[in-house]
Amino acid sequence: MTEQYDSCIDWLENMLRILDKRAMADLITTLWNCWNSRNKFIFEGKADNTQTIWDRTSNLVSEDITGYGVIIRDNDGFVLEGGGGFMDTKMSV
């Protein structure tokens, strides 16, 4: 990839076009775990090593568990609320 991106969302939108659904789900799960580790370091002063982040991501990526998430934004795009969870069920995408 040699494209230049002005923002992260531009890169993510391009990834949606390039990657298949399973690969995109793995990417988002990995990014989410990196963000959680970043927050843990910023707010608790605890740093996760790379292997811990990878192990956590690998445990979340499963054929038998379905994850879901919702983000609620106002008219300006400001995040008002968010949430999600997991269901023990197999679904196809």
HUFEN-V782344 format. One record per backbone hydrogen bond with DSSP energy under -1.0 kcal/mol. NH is the residue of the N-H (numbers start at 1). CO is the residue of the C=O. If there is no record, write none. Layout:
BEGIN
nh/co
NH/CO
NH/CO
END
This chain:
BEGIN
nh/co
11/7
12/8
13/9
14/10
15/11
16/12
17/13
18/14
19/15
24/20
25/21
26/22
27/23
28/24
29/25
30/26
31/27
32/28
33/29
34/30
35/31
36/32
37/33
38/34
39/35
40/36
41/37
42/38
43/39
44/40
45/41
46/40
53/49
54/50
55/51
56/52
57/53
58/54
59/55
60/56
61/57
66/87
68/85
70/83
72/81
74/78
77/74
80/72
81/72
83/70
85/68
87/66
89/87
END
